[in-house]
Amino acid sequence: MRQALFALTRLLALSAVTTSCGAGFCFAAGDPAKGAAIFERECALCHTIGKGEPNRFGPNLFGIIERKAAAAPGYDYSPEFITMAIWTWSPDAIASFIAAPGLTIPGNRMSVFPGVPDAEIDDLIAYLAAQK
Ligand code: HEC
């Protein structure tokens, strides 16, 4: 009985942690300097992130957190992306997208990129959030 109670308490604690991620709280611990290096390695081939920098194969990502999806000026998004991505980018939404771009929005042009490993996501989001 005690064990069952313990398990239940743990479950409740875990779900509390999960829901507290909603406002981007989960990413508070990320290190933007580490995130910059990850961005260089995994994203910069296709994306610029400085203000006013040109689009590459992918759109410029300046201010991407809290930006409307599919809104980089002058970038020709795929029909798949435009149809599905009708949200404003929260840290959580970006985390799910970059973990598996092809699963989140099937057929979008970033699907050739397999996704960021879980261990790198917090740092990367902290870096993205700082570019505004
Ligand atoms: C192989 C090239 C490529 C790589 C690598 C890549 N992306 Fe993308 N990304 C794209 C393309 C292309 C799109 C637009 C998709 C479309 O229109 O179908 C996109 C779209 C996005 C968007 C949505 C932008 C918007 O305006 O709504 C975000 C956010 C994003 N990428 C983040 C990242 C991050 C972070 C990384 C590195 C972890 C990354 N991408 C790596 C090609 C890439």
Residues whose N, C-alpha, C, O or C-beta is under 5 A from the ligand:
A	BS01	HEC	E42 C43 C46 F57 G58 P59 K68 A69 A70 A71 A72 D76 Y77 S78 F81 I98 N108 R109 M110 V112 F113 V116
